[in-house]
């Protein structure tokens, strides 16, 4: 087949050339595509019946497309003219020259593929012609359009579907020879040949065609005629009928190709687990097994859907699969929706970059983007994704640190905007044709832009990490300073207690003499008053040793003194491991928040009824912390979280304890029960 492209815009002509070349290459058909800069150049080399299809641009300087089509139609009435233009304003004029189709720029590969599908089908059906002399001029007649051939002396009359009749000097025998003895043409009577495609019925001695014409047949030949028609029909069916084995094999190959296209989900989902490694609910082996089984089931179903319904765009099926895998990832982690979404979107964003680069690379090896699945593209994409992810593995520890330490959902939702925007941008700029990449400097510009976007994403990630690191370190420094202040207070209280004890020991002899004299005198009332005054003078409470950590001892004694001053009945039993991966600063933060919140809550209850219980126990490799205290004021809720009693917003203390608990693979729970506020914490030490 030969195709002509007449367009004075060379980049557009090159794109059209590439798309057409790829189409026929995919269909394993030989095609010759000639490009002409204008109509004059086309007609200088034009020969009748040379081209089957002509793509003609309407807006051309030397000769516009309508003029080219009018002149072309005079020379070749059967050529398929497809107008290409930036405006639909000339559509009515296009119909006047019997244009086959009308395409507006910029080109869409799918649109051109559809036109070529229709054109190829039409040309194939009309590929057989006979040339006859009619009215002193050579005329091409398509065999498909011939309904009947009737002999008239030394002439034959050829009737076609349109109702026209061509009269030419020829015999029936010469016609059949010219038609290469095509089996569709069946002699039904002396001097009458009918096209079996148009025979509607045989009624007694008359043969009826689809247009209502009736032709007499030989009664003695009726059986033969019917047999010839049946053989032709069966032959056509067999010709168009494919062997089941061939169909099944093709379907199986398409299934495998589609299945392989979905394999990209595996490295994507597994890469999502690396930043979430400290947040996993189950062993990694079980999670990987779950993901692989899910992929096999989901990938198989998706591939069957694509094969059965001949879905040409992989994304229509891939996107729902990714949504399902997001919920799978969320179900096996403790990180929450916000952090899981950020990780998932970020990885999908990286994959979109690799997909785009795969398009760039694949354009050097293929003429055009294949509709549906593309094995070479999938291989390149998989290779790029695995290689890049392997290179990015060292960065995941910084990623994991942020996931473990930042538990503010709004922050993660906010930073999800950038990867979402970049991913949408990458999807939007996927080329409709490889010719779009190869024309001009599009390839270089597109590659530079995507590299810039990827660099921007990495820079924002680094800045986000630095900001988070700085903020959290500042917070931890503040907590350490608070602990140091508490330790200083603890040291000062020890020194004060030592001084007071020395003074008390010195004054104790005098107090004993006074009390002894009052006892000897039998003045019990004065003795009781003196003892009460002496007890009230003992204002300093002796510090106690709770554990080996000086910081924790200082913390416990600090809040113990507060409890005593506020008349809170405190009851605690503290058991802490000698060696633990839990940092003192984190334990101080947990116990400090528990003690502070408990004493503040108790102070809302009338004196004499205030109580606070605190227990920490070691069982196995876990540290269990349980706290209960009564409270007087109603607790406020902000959604599912308790509001702070000291400032507007959510309780920072509870949020801090929950964050630390998650770092140590623990469980955190807090709430109220019958006027008691409780905190339950489990940490793996």
Residue pairs with C-beta under 8 A, 6 or more apart in sequence:
1 24
1 29
1 30
1 31
1 32
1 52
1 53
1 120
1 123
2 31
2 32
2 33
2 34
2 50
2 51
2 52
3 20
3 31
3 32
3 33
3 34
3 51
3 52
3 53
3 54
3 55
4 33
4 34
4 35
4 36
4 42
4 51
4 53
4 54
4 55
5 13
5 16
5 17
5 20
5 33
5 34
5 35
5 36
5 54
5 55
6 35
6 36
6 38
6 39
6 42
6 54
6 55
6 56
6 57
6 60
6 65
6 68
7 13
7 16
7 35
7 36
7 37
7 55
7 56
7 57
7 60
7 84
8 37
8 38
8 57
8 60
8 61
8 62
9 57
10 37
11 439
11 440
12 57
12 84
12 105
12 107
13 35
14 35
14 435
14 438
14 439
15 107
15 433
15 435
15 436
15 439
16 55
16 84
16 107
16 112
16 435
17 33
17 35
17 435
18 367
18 368
18 433
18 434
18 435
18 438
19 107
19 109
19 112
19 113
19 368
19 433
19 435
20 31
20 33
20 112
20 116
21 31
21 33
21 367
21 368
22 366
22 367
22 368
22 369
22 370
22 433
22 434
23 112
23 113
23 116
23 368
24 30
24 31
24 116
25 367
25 368
26 368
26 370
26 371
27 120
29 120
34 45
34 51
36 42
36 45
38 60
38 61
38 62
38 63
39 56
39 60
39 62
39 63
39 64
39 65
39 67
39 68
39 71
40 62
40 63
42 68
43 68
43 71
46 72
46 75
48 75
48 76
49 76
49 78
49 140
51 76
51 79
52 79
52 80
52 119
52 123
53 79
53 80
53 82
53 100
53 119
53 123
54 72
54 79
54 80
54 81
54 82
55 82
55 84
55 103
56 65
56 68
56 69
56 72
56 81
56 82
56 83
56 84
57 65
57 83
57 84
57 85
58 64
58 65
58 66
58 83
58 84
58 85
58 87
58 90
59 65
59 85
59 86
59 87
60 68
65 83
65 85
65 90
66 90
66 93
66 94
66 97
69 81
69 83
69 94
69 97
69 99
70 97
72 79
72 81
73 79
73 81
73 97
73 98
78 126
78 129
78 140
78 142
80 100
80 101
80 119
80 122
80 123
81 94
81 97
81 98
81 99
81 100
82 99
82 100
82 101
82 102
82 103
82 115
82 119
83 90
83 94
83 99
83 101
83 102
83 103
84 103
84 104
84 105
84 107
85 102
85 103
85 104
85 105
86 104
86 105
87 104
88 102
88 104
91 102
94 102
100 115
100 118
100 119
100 122
101 115
101 118
101 119
103 111
103 112
103 115
107 432
107 433
108 432
109 368
109 369
109 432
109 433
110 312
110 371
110 432
113 371
125 144
126 142
126 144
126 145
128 142
128 143
128 144
128 179
128 180
128 182
129 140
129 141
129 142
129 143
130 140
130 141
130 143
130 175
130 178
130 179
131 138
131 139
131 140
131 141
132 138
132 139
132 141
132 158
132 166
132 168
132 170
133 139
133 168
133 169
134 166
134 167
134 168
139 166
141 158
141 160
141 166
143 179
143 182
143 184
144 197
145 160
145 161
145 162
146 158
146 159
146 160
146 185
146 195
147 159
147 160
147 161
147 194
147 195
147 198
147 209
147 210
147 211
147 213
148 158
148 159
148 192
148 193
148 194
148 195
148 198
148 209
148 213
148 215
149 156
149 157
149 158
149 159
149 172
149 175
149 185
149 192
149 193
149 194
150 156
150 157
150 159
150 191
150 192
150 193
151 171
151 172
151 190
151 191
151 192
152 167
152 191
154 169
154 171
155 167
155 168
155 169
155 170
156 167
156 168
156 170
156 171
156 172
156 175
157 165
157 166
157 167
158 165
158 166
158 167
158 168
158 175
159 165
159 213
160 166
161 198
161 211
163 211
170 178
172 187
172 191
172 193
175 185
175 193
176 182
176 185
176 193
179 185
183 196
183 231
183 232
183 235
184 195
184 196
184 197
184 232
185 193
185 194
185 195
185 196
186 193
186 194
186 196
186 199
186 225
186 228
186 229
186 232
187 193
188 194
188 207
188 215
188 217
188 218
188 221
188 225
189 215
189 216
189 217
189 218
189 221
190 218
192 215
192 216
192 217
194 207
194 209
194 215
196 228
196 229
196 232
196 233
198 209
198 210
198 211
199 207
199 208
199 209
199 210
199 229
200 208
200 209
200 210
201 207
201 208
202 208
202 217
202 222
202 225
202 226
205 216
205 217
205 219
205 222
206 214
206 215
206 216
206 217
207 214
207 215
207 216
207 217
207 225
208 214
209 215
217 225
218 225
251 307
254 306
254 307
254 372
254 373
255 303
255 304
255 307
256 303
257 373
257 375
258 302
258 303
258 306
258 307
258 314
258 372
258 373
259 299
259 300
259 303
260 373
260 375
260 378
261 314
261 318
261 373
261 374
261 375
261 378
262 295
262 298
262 299
262 302
262 303
262 317
262 318
262 321
263 295
263 299
263 378
263 382
264 351
264 378
264 381
264 382
264 385
265 295
265 298
265 299
265 318
265 321
265 322
265 325
266 291
266 292
266 295
267 382
267 385
267 386
267 389
268 322
268 325
268 347
268 348
268 351
268 385
269 291
269 295
269 325
269 328
269 329
270 288
270 291
271 347
271 389
272 329
272 343
272 344
272 347
273 280
273 284
273 287
273 329
274 393
274 396
274 399
274 400
275 343
275 396
275 399
275 400
275 402
275 403
276 329
276 333
276 335
276 339
276 340
276 343
276 400
276 403
277 284
277 396
277 400
278 400
278 403
278 404
278 663
278 665
279 333
279 334
279 335
279 339
279 403
279 404
279 662
280 287
280 332
280 333
280 334
281 332
281 333
281 334
282 332
287 332
290 328
290 332
291 325
291 328
294 324
294 325
294 328
298 321
298 324
298 325
299 321
302 317
302 318
302 321
305 311
305 317
306 314
306 317
306 372
306 373
310 372
311 317
311 372
312 371
312 372
314 372
314 373
315 427
322 348
326 340
326 341
326 344
329 340
329 343
329 344
330 337
330 340
333 340
334 662
335 343
335 403
336 407
336 409
337 409
338 409
338 410
338 411
338 412
338 413
339 403
339 406
339 407
339 409
339 412
341 412
341 413
341 416
342 412
342 413
342 415
342 416
342 419
343 399
343 403
345 416
345 419
345 420
345 423
346 416
346 419
346 461
348 419
348 423
349 419
349 420
349 422
349 423
349 426
349 457
350 385
350 388
350 389
350 392
351 385
352 422
352 423
352 426
352 427
353 422
353 426
353 450
353 453
353 454
354 381
354 384
354 385
354 388
355 381
355 426
355 430
356 426
356 429
356 430
356 446
356 450
357 384
357 447
357 450
358 377
358 380
358 381
358 384
359 369
359 377
359 430
359 431
359 434
359 437
360 437
360 443
360 446
360 447
361 380
361 384
362 374
362 376
362 377
362 380
362 434
363 431
363 434
363 437
363 438
363 443
365 376
366 374
366 376
366 434
367 434
368 433
368 434
368 435
369 377
369 431
369 432
369 433
369 434
370 377
398 465
401 465
401 469
402 464
402 465
402 468
404 662
404 663
405 468
405 472
405 659
405 663
406 412
406 468
406 472
407 655
407 658
407 659
407 662
415 460
415 464
418 457
418 460
419 457
422 453
422 456
422 457
425 453
426 450
426 453
429 446
429 449
431 437
431 446
436 442
437 443
437 446
476 585
479 585
479 588
479 589
480 585
482 592
483 551
483 554
483 555
483 584
483 585
483 588
483 592
486 551
486 554
486 555
486 558
487 550
487 551
487 554
489 554
489 558
490 543
490 550
490 553
490 554
490 557
490 558
491 554
493 540
493 543
493 557
493 561
494 543
496 540
497 540
497 541
497 542
497 543
500 540
504 538
511 530
511 534
514 530
515 527
515 530
515 531
518 524
518 526
518 527
518 530
519 527
541 560
541 561
541 564
543 553
543 557
544 553
544 556
544 557
544 560
545 553
546 552
546 553
546 556
546 557
546 574
547 553
547 574
547 576
548 576
548 578
549 576
549 584
549 587
551 584
551 585
551 588
552 576
552 584
552 587
552 588
552 591
555 588
555 591
555 592
555 595
556 572
556 574
556 591
556 595
559 592
559 595
559 596
559 599
560 570
562 568
562 599
563 570
563 599
563 602
563 612
564 570
566 599
566 602
566 603
566 610
567 607
567 608
567 610
568 599
568 602
568 603
568 610
568 611
568 612
569 610
569 611
569 612
570 611
570 612
570 614
571 611
571 612
571 613
571 614
572 612
572 613
572 614
572 615
573 614
573 615
573 616
573 617
574 614
574 615
574 616
575 616
575 617
575 618
576 587
576 616
576 618
576 623
577 618
577 623
577 685
580 623
580 685
581 664
581 685
582 623
582 664
582 683
582 685
586 660
586 663
586 664
589 656
589 657
589 660
590 625
590 657
590 660
590 661
590 681
591 614
591 625
593 653
593 654
593 656
593 657
594 614
594 625
594 627
594 657
594 679
595 614
596 653
597 651
597 653
597 654
597 677
597 679
598 612
598 614
598 627
598 629
598 677
599 612
599 629
600 645
601 629
601 630
601 631
601 632
601 677
602 610
602 611
602 612
602 629
602 630
602 631
603 610
604 631
604 632
604 633
605 630
605 631
605 632
606 632
609 630
610 630
611 629
611 630
612 627
612 628
612 629
613 626
613 627
613 628
613 629
614 625
614 626
614 627
615 624
615 625
615 626
615 627
616 623
616 624
616 625
616 626
617 623
617 624
618 624
618 685
621 684
621 685
622 666
622 682
622 683
622 684
622 685
623 682
623 683
623 684
623 685
624 680
624 681
624 682
625 679
625 680
625 681
625 682
625 683
626 678
626 679
626 680
626 681
627 678
627 679
628 676
628 677
628 678
629 676
629 677
630 675
630 676
630 677
631 672
631 675
631 676
631 677
633 645
635 642
635 643
635 672
635 677
636 642
636 643
636 645
637 643
638 649
638 650
641 650
641 651
641 654
641 655
642 650
642 651
642 654
642 670
643 649
643 650
643 651
644 650
644 651
644 652
644 653
645 651
654 670
657 668
657 670
657 679
657 681
658 668
661 667
661 668
661 681
661 682
661 683
662 668
664 683
664 684
664 685
665 683
665 684
666 681
666 682
666 683
666 684
667 680
667 681
667 682
668 680
668 681
668 682
669 678
669 679
669 680
669 681
670 677
670 678
670 679
670 680
671 677
671 678
672 678
